[in-house]
């Protein structure tokens, strides 16, 4: 009898379990069905509205519709409509240029320009071994016309930069005004040129000044070379200029921190469900020199991570103005079937100490602001007249005299631009964790990185 009761009870329990399992499965299935149907209905509504607009426009439009332009604009509008302020749509041409920037190579004439009060494009940098350099174009000169079109009609420096790029082997006709106001018409061939992201020189009192323009796949090796050269030249301290650095490849910034800082985590990604994943760490070796980072309101993303990480590791003090506060991570560009690409935000960026600067920016340890006039003509400031650079040098020099620092070394060899790899070392690898082209020259692209 007991045995029969036990068997009956077991059967009853099994039936109840199956019933509960079936009920739960049905509930989950219904919920999934409801979500799927809702998503399908939302998409159908969206596509129906787009089709309705398209039918109306095509039936009565006066102007001819360019299918490629229309397709790119629709895609760009969709990305804009997601509400992700760092999401970006790249046309096939823009995506190709983005890859060139990340690899440190561009096709163009090789200048960086701004639009100043004259309305023309003032040249603030000419890249070495570029077509512009070979044609004798100089910093401080002006581009007044491109292919016969007055540059004053182009509203932004980005619009000018776009006109200075093209296919290798073609040429572009420019009207050029030299720094001495000598006018000439030039036909300049477009070709590939390298974009160094790191520049350095030895300043007064043996301070190594290192400008990091953005973080690309070449930046870790360029920075390593610059630091070694500064040390060889007798630098007793380092000043890293990160002003107007829009970020770039997150992995490159992590590798750069690794070159300078002691062992420890450098960055984490935090997804919307709160999951955290370590993105990189610094090894045991570090550079034993006092360091200062100059930052401003256009220091963003990976550049912010670099500066804040050095401060959290106890390696550097920050000087200048509060940074932009772009502390999110964008996925590697998703290439589409027509060669275009989309970038979306996938996580929040945290430092090794789990600090978030997204939306808040990073306050400098010492605030040094430019005047309104200096802000307007920043590109004309030389290092010896730049108040933020000079204050950073003073701070760096004071740190070399502190008990924890060393004594100033004697001055050494003259400085030279960075760009080649350090002898005996391999370039640090960096997979695109985000898309962030360099700002500035005829290689300038859309901003958007996760860094």
C-alpha positions as CSV (number, residue, x, y, z in Angstrom):
1,X,0.0,0.0,0.0
2,X,2.8,2.5,1.0
3,X,4.5,1.6,-2.2
4,X,1.4,2.4,-4.3
5,X,0.9,5.7,-2.5
6,X,4.5,6.7,-3.2
7,X,4.1,5.9,-6.9
8,X,0.8,7.8,-7.1
9,X,2.3,10.8,-5.3
10,X,5.3,10.8,-7.7
11,X,3.0,10.7,-10.7
12,X,1.0,13.6,-9.2
13,X,4.1,15.7,-8.6
14,X,5.3,14.9,-12.1
15,X,2.0,16.0,-13.6
16,X,2.0,19.2,-11.6
17,X,5.6,19.9,-12.6
18,X,4.8,19.4,-16.3
19,X,1.7,21.7,-15.9
20,X,3.7,24.4,-14.3
21,X,6.5,24.1,-16.9
22,X,3.9,24.2,-19.7
23,X,2.3,27.2,-18.2
24,X,5.5,29.1,-17.8
25,X,6.6,28.2,-21.3
26,X,3.3,29.4,-22.7
27,X,3.5,32.7,-20.8
28,X,7.1,33.3,-22.1
29,X,6.1,32.3,-25.6
30,X,3.1,34.7,-25.5
31,X,5.3,37.5,-24.2
32,X,7.9,36.8,-27.0
33,X,5.1,36.7,-29.5
34,X,3.7,40.0,-28.3
35,X,7.1,41.7,-28.5
36,X,7.8,40.3,-31.9
37,X,4.4,41.4,-33.2
38,X,4.9,44.8,-31.7
39,X,8.3,45.1,-33.3
40,X,6.9,44.0,-36.7
41,X,4.1,46.4,-36.4
42,X,6.5,49.3,-35.6
43,X,8.7,48.4,-38.5
44,X,5.7,48.1,-40.8
45,X,4.4,51.5,-39.7
46,X,7.9,53.0,-40.3
47,X,8.3,51.4,-43.8
48,X,4.7,52.3,-44.8
49,X,5.3,56.0,-43.8
50,X,8.6,56.1,-45.8
51,X,6.9,54.5,-48.8
52,X,4.0,57.0,-48.6
53,X,6.5,59.9,-48.5
54,X,8.5,58.4,-51.4
55,X,5.4,57.9,-53.6
56,X,4.2,61.4,-53.0
57,X,7.6,63.0,-53.7
58,X,8.3,61.0,-56.8
59,X,4.9,61.8,-58.2
60,X,5.3,65.5,-58.0
61,X,8.9,66.5,-57.4
62,X,10.3,69.2,-59.6
63,X,13.9,68.3,-59.0
64,X,15.6,65.1,-60.0
65,X,16.3,62.7,-57.2
66,X,19.8,61.3,-56.8
67,X,19.2,57.7,-55.6
68,X,22.6,57.4,-53.9
69,X,22.2,60.7,-52.0
70,X,18.7,59.8,-51.0
71,X,19.8,56.4,-49.7
72,X,22.7,57.9,-47.7
73,X,20.4,60.6,-46.3
74,X,17.8,58.1,-45.2
75,X,20.4,56.0,-43.5
76,X,21.9,59.0,-41.8
77,X,18.5,60.1,-40.6
78,X,17.7,56.7,-39.1
79,X,21.0,56.8,-37.1
80,X,20.2,60.3,-36.0
81,X,16.7,59.2,-34.9
82,X,18.0,56.5,-32.6
83,X,18.9,59.3,-30.1
84,X,22.5,57.9,-29.8
85,X,24.4,61.2,-30.0
86,X,27.6,59.4,-30.9
87,X,26.1,57.0,-33.4
88,X,27.4,57.7,-36.9
89,X,26.6,56.7,-40.4
90,X,29.5,56.7,-42.9
91,X,29.0,56.8,-46.6
92,X,31.2,54.4,-48.5
93,X,33.7,57.2,-49.3
94,X,33.7,58.5,-45.7
95,X,34.3,55.0,-44.3
96,X,37.2,54.4,-46.7
97,X,38.7,57.7,-45.5
98,X,38.1,56.8,-41.9
99,X,40.1,53.6,-42.3
100,X,42.9,55.6,-43.9
101,X,43.0,58.0,-41.0
102,X,43.0,55.1,-38.5
103,X,46.0,53.6,-40.4
104,X,47.8,56.9,-40.4
105,X,47.6,57.4,-44.2
106,X,45.5,59.7,-46.3
107,X,45.1,60.7,-50.0
108,X,45.1,64.4,-50.4
109,X,47.5,67.4,-50.5
110,X,48.7,67.2,-46.9
111,X,47.6,70.3,-45.1
112,X,45.6,71.2,-42.0
113,X,43.5,74.3,-42.3
114,X,41.1,76.6,-40.3
115,X,38.7,79.3,-41.5
116,X,39.8,82.6,-40.0
117,X,38.4,86.1,-40.0
118,X,39.4,86.6,-43.6
119,X,37.0,83.8,-44.7
120,X,39.8,82.0,-46.5
121,X,41.4,78.7,-45.4
122,X,44.5,79.4,-43.4
123,X,47.1,76.7,-43.4
124,X,48.2,75.8,-39.8
125,X,50.1,72.7,-40.7
126,X,51.9,71.1,-43.7
127,X,52.6,67.4,-43.3
128,X,56.1,66.3,-44.1
129,X,56.7,64.5,-47.5
130,X,53.2,65.5,-48.6
131,X,52.3,67.0,-52.0
132,X,51.7,70.4,-50.4
133,X,55.2,70.3,-48.8
134,X,56.8,69.3,-52.1
135,X,55.0,72.2,-53.8
136,X,56.4,74.7,-51.3
137,X,53.1,75.5,-49.4
138,X,53.8,76.9,-46.0
139,X,52.2,77.2,-42.6
140,X,50.6,80.7,-42.4
141,X,49.7,80.7,-46.1
142,X,46.2,80.8,-47.4
143,X,44.1,78.7,-49.9
144,X,41.8,81.2,-51.5
145,X,40.2,79.1,-54.2
146,X,39.7,75.4,-55.0
147,X,39.0,74.4,-58.6
148,X,38.0,78.0,-59.3
149,X,35.5,78.2,-56.4
150,X,36.1,80.9,-53.9
151,X,36.9,79.3,-50.5
152,X,34.7,82.0,-48.8
153,X,31.7,80.2,-50.1
154,X,32.6,77.1,-48.0
155,X,31.2,77.7,-44.5
156,X,33.5,75.3,-42.5
157,X,37.0,73.9,-42.4
158,X,35.5,70.5,-42.8
159,X,34.0,71.6,-46.1
160,X,37.4,72.9,-47.2
161,X,39.1,69.7,-46.1
162,X,36.7,67.5,-48.1
163,X,37.6,69.5,-51.3
164,X,41.3,68.8,-50.7
165,X,40.9,65.0,-50.8
166,X,40.4,62.7,-53.8
167,X,41.7,59.7,-55.7
168,X,45.4,59.1,-55.9
169,X,46.9,60.1,-59.2
170,X,44.5,62.9,-59.8
171,X,45.3,66.6,-59.4
172,X,43.6,69.6,-57.8
173,X,43.9,73.3,-58.9
174,X,44.4,75.8,-56.1
175,X,44.8,79.5,-55.7
176,X,47.5,80.0,-53.0
177,X,48.6,83.1,-51.1
178,X,52.0,82.6,-49.3
179,X,52.8,84.0,-45.8
180,X,54.5,86.9,-47.7
181,X,51.3,87.6,-49.6
182,X,52.7,86.2,-52.9
183,X,49.8,84.8,-55.0
184,X,50.1,81.8,-57.3
185,X,48.0,79.2,-58.9
186,X,49.0,75.6,-58.2
187,X,48.1,72.2,-59.7
188,X,48.9,69.7,-57.0
189,X,48.8,65.9,-57.5
190,X,46.9,64.0,-54.8
191,X,48.9,61.2,-53.2
192,X,49.2,59.2,-50.0
193,X,51.0,60.8,-47.1
194,X,51.6,59.8,-43.5
195,X,49.8,61.5,-40.6
196,X,52.0,61.4,-37.5
197,X,49.8,61.5,-34.4
198,X,52.7,62.4,-32.0
199,X,55.1,65.3,-32.2
200,X,57.7,66.4,-29.7
201,X,60.5,68.7,-28.9
202,X,62.7,69.6,-25.9
203,X,61.7,72.9,-24.3
204,X,63.4,75.1,-21.8
205,X,64.8,73.6,-18.6
206,X,64.9,70.1,-20.1
207,X,61.1,69.5,-20.4
208,X,60.0,67.1,-23.1
209,X,56.9,68.5,-24.8
210,X,54.8,65.8,-26.5
211,X,51.7,66.7,-28.6
212,X,49.3,63.8,-29.1
213,X,46.9,64.8,-31.9
214,X,44.7,61.7,-31.7
215,X,45.0,58.0,-31.0
216,X,45.5,55.7,-34.1
217,X,47.0,52.3,-34.6
218,X,50.4,54.1,-35.0
219,X,50.2,56.2,-31.8
220,X,51.7,53.7,-29.3
221,X,54.9,53.2,-31.3
222,X,55.1,56.9,-32.1
223,X,54.7,57.8,-28.4
224,X,57.3,55.2,-27.4
225,X,59.8,56.7,-29.9
226,X,59.0,60.3,-28.7
227,X,59.5,59.4,-25.0
228,X,62.8,57.6,-25.7
229,X,64.1,60.5,-27.8
230,X,63.1,63.0,-25.1
231,X,65.0,60.9,-22.5
232,X,68.0,60.7,-24.7
233,X,67.9,64.5,-25.2
234,X,68.1,65.0,-21.4
235,X,64.5,65.6,-20.6
236,X,63.8,65.6,-16.8
237,X,60.0,65.8,-17.2
238,X,57.3,65.3,-19.8
239,X,54.4,67.5,-20.8
240,X,51.7,65.8,-22.8
241,X,49.5,68.2,-24.9
242,X,46.1,66.6,-25.3
243,X,44.2,69.8,-26.3
244,X,41.7,69.3,-29.1
245,X,42.5,65.6,-29.2
246,X,39.1,64.0,-30.2
247,X,40.1,60.5,-29.0
248,X,40.5,57.7,-31.6
249,X,41.1,54.1,-31.1
250,X,40.5,53.0,-27.5
251,X,43.0,50.2,-27.7
252,X,45.7,52.6,-28.8
253,X,45.1,54.8,-25.8
254,X,45.3,51.8,-23.4
255,X,48.6,50.8,-25.0
256,X,49.9,54.3,-24.5
257,X,49.0,54.3,-20.8
258,X,50.8,50.9,-20.6
259,X,54.0,52.6,-21.9
260,X,54.0,55.1,-19.0
261,X,52.1,53.7,-16.0
262,X,52.8,50.9,-13.4
263,X,50.8,47.7,-13.4
264,X,47.1,47.8,-13.0
265,X,43.8,47.9,-15.0
266,X,43.4,50.8,-17.4
267,X,39.9,50.6,-18.7
268,X,36.6,48.8,-18.3
269,X,33.4,48.7,-20.5
270,X,30.1,48.8,-18.6
271,X,27.1,47.6,-20.7
272,X,23.5,48.8,-20.0
273,X,22.8,45.7,-17.8
274,X,25.7,46.7,-15.5
275,X,28.2,44.0,-16.7
276,X,31.8,45.2,-16.6
277,X,34.6,43.9,-18.8
278,X,38.2,44.8,-18.5
279,X,39.5,46.3,-21.7
280,X,43.2,46.5,-21.0
281,X,45.8,46.7,-18.3
282,X,49.2,48.2,-17.8
283,X,52.3,46.1,-17.3
284,X,55.0,46.3,-14.6
285,X,57.3,48.6,-16.5
286,X,56.8,52.4,-16.3
287,X,58.5,55.7,-17.1
288,X,59.9,57.3,-14.0
289,X,59.6,60.9,-14.8
290,X,57.3,63.7,-13.6
291,X,54.4,64.2,-16.1
292,X,51.9,66.9,-16.8
293,X,48.9,66.7,-19.2
294,X,47.4,69.8,-20.8
295,X,43.6,69.4,-21.4
296,X,40.8,71.5,-22.7
297,X,37.1,71.4,-23.6
298,X,37.9,69.6,-26.9
299,X,39.9,66.8,-25.2
300,X,37.6,63.8,-25.5
301,X,37.0,60.1,-25.1
302,X,40.3,58.1,-25.4
303,X,42.3,61.3,-24.7
304,X,40.3,61.8,-21.5
305,X,40.9,58.2,-20.5
306,X,44.7,58.7,-21.1
307,X,44.9,61.8,-19.0
308,X,42.7,60.6,-16.2
309,X,44.4,57.2,-16.1
310,X,47.8,58.8,-15.7
311,X,46.4,60.9,-12.8
312,X,44.8,57.9,-11.1
313,X,48.1,56.0,-11.4
314,X,49.8,58.9,-9.7
315,X,51.9,59.6,-12.7
316,X,50.6,63.0,-13.9
317,X,48.9,66.2,-12.9
318,X,46.4,67.9,-15.2
319,X,46.4,71.5,-16.2
320,X,44.2,73.6,-18.5
321,X,40.4,73.5,-18.8
322,X,37.7,70.9,-18.1
323,X,37.4,68.2,-20.8
324,X,34.5,67.4,-23.0
325,X,33.1,64.4,-21.1
326,X,32.7,61.8,-23.8
327,X,33.0,58.6,-21.8
328,X,31.2,56.0,-24.0
329,X,32.4,53.2,-26.2
330,X,31.4,52.8,-29.8
331,X,31.5,49.5,-31.5
332,X,33.8,48.8,-34.4
333,X,32.2,50.1,-37.6
334,X,29.6,47.7,-39.0
335,X,30.3,47.6,-42.8
336,X,27.2,47.4,-44.9
337,X,26.7,45.7,-48.2
338,X,27.3,48.9,-50.3
339,X,30.5,49.8,-48.6
340,X,29.0,52.2,-46.1
341,X,29.2,51.7,-42.4
342,X,27.4,52.3,-39.1
343,X,28.8,52.9,-35.6
344,X,26.7,52.8,-32.5
345,X,27.3,53.2,-28.8
346,X,27.6,49.9,-26.9
347,X,28.9,50.7,-23.4
348,X,30.1,53.3,-20.9
349,X,33.8,53.8,-20.6
350,X,35.3,53.5,-17.1
351,X,38.9,54.0,-15.9
352,X,40.9,51.3,-14.1
353,X,39.5,52.7,-10.8
354,X,35.9,52.5,-12.2
355,X,35.6,56.3,-12.7
356,X,33.2,57.5,-15.2
357,X,33.7,60.9,-16.9
358,X,30.8,60.7,-19.3
359,X,28.7,63.9,-19.3
360,X,30.8,65.4,-16.6
361,X,34.3,65.8,-18.1
362,X,37.5,65.9,-16.1
363,X,38.5,68.9,-14.0
364,X,42.2,69.8,-14.2
365,X,44.3,70.0,-11.0
366,X,45.3,73.5,-12.0
367,X,42.9,75.6,-14.2
368,X,44.5,77.8,-16.8
369,X,42.1,79.3,-19.3
370,X,42.9,81.1,-22.5
371,X,41.5,84.6,-23.1
372,X,38.7,85.1,-25.7
373,X,41.3,86.5,-28.2
374,X,43.6,83.5,-27.6
375,X,40.8,81.1,-28.1
376,X,39.9,82.7,-31.4
377,X,43.5,82.6,-32.7
378,X,44.9,79.5,-30.9
379,X,46.5,78.3,-34.1
380,X,48.8,81.3,-34.1
381,X,50.1,80.7,-30.6
382,X,53.7,79.5,-30.5
383,X,54.8,77.3,-27.6
384,X,56.8,80.1,-26.0
385,X,53.7,82.3,-26.1
386,X,51.1,79.7,-25.2
387,X,50.1,80.4,-21.5
388,X,48.8,76.8,-20.9
389,X,52.0,75.3,-22.3
390,X,54.2,77.7,-20.3
391,X,52.3,77.0,-17.1
392,X,52.6,73.3,-17.7
393,X,56.4,73.6,-18.1
394,X,56.6,75.5,-14.8
395,X,54.6,72.8,-13.1
396,X,56.7,70.0,-14.7
397,X,59.9,71.8,-13.6
398,X,58.7,72.2,-10.1
399,X,57.9,68.4,-9.9
400,X,61.5,67.6,-10.9
401,X,62.7,69.4,-7.8
402,X,60.2,67.7,-5.5
403,X,61.5,65.0,-3.1
404,X,59.8,62.2,-5.1
405,X,61.3,63.5,-8.4
406,X,64.8,63.6,-9.9
407,X,67.1,66.5,-10.5
408,X,67.0,68.2,-13.9
409,X,69.3,66.6,-16.4
410,X,71.6,68.5,-18.7
411,X,70.3,69.5,-22.1
412,X,71.0,67.2,-24.9
413,X,70.4,66.7,-28.6
414,X,68.0,68.8,-30.5
415,X,64.4,67.5,-31.0
416,X,62.9,66.1,-34.1
417,X,59.4,65.2,-35.2
418,X,58.1,61.8,-34.1
419,X,56.7,59.5,-36.7
420,X,59.1,56.6,-37.1
421,X,59.2,53.5,-35.0
422,X,61.5,53.0,-32.1
423,X,64.5,50.9,-32.9
424,X,64.2,47.3,-31.8
425,X,60.6,47.5,-31.0
426,X,57.4,46.3,-32.8
427,X,54.4,48.7,-33.2
428,X,51.7,48.0,-30.7
429,X,48.7,46.3,-32.2
430,X,45.3,48.0,-32.1
431,X,42.1,46.7,-33.4
432,X,39.4,49.3,-34.1
433,X,37.3,49.5,-31.0
434,X,35.7,52.7,-32.3
435,X,35.9,55.1,-35.1
436,X,37.5,58.4,-34.4
437,X,39.4,60.0,-37.3
438,X,41.8,62.8,-36.7
439,X,40.4,66.3,-36.6
440,X,41.9,69.0,-38.7
441,X,43.4,68.6,-42.1
442,X,42.3,67.4,-45.5
443,X,42.1,64.1,-43.8
444,X,39.5,65.3,-41.3
445,X,36.5,62.9,-40.9
446,X,33.4,62.6,-38.7
447,X,33.9,62.5,-35.0
448,X,32.8,59.3,-33.3
449,X,34.8,57.0,-31.3
450,X,34.6,54.9,-28.3
451,X,37.3,55.6,-28.2
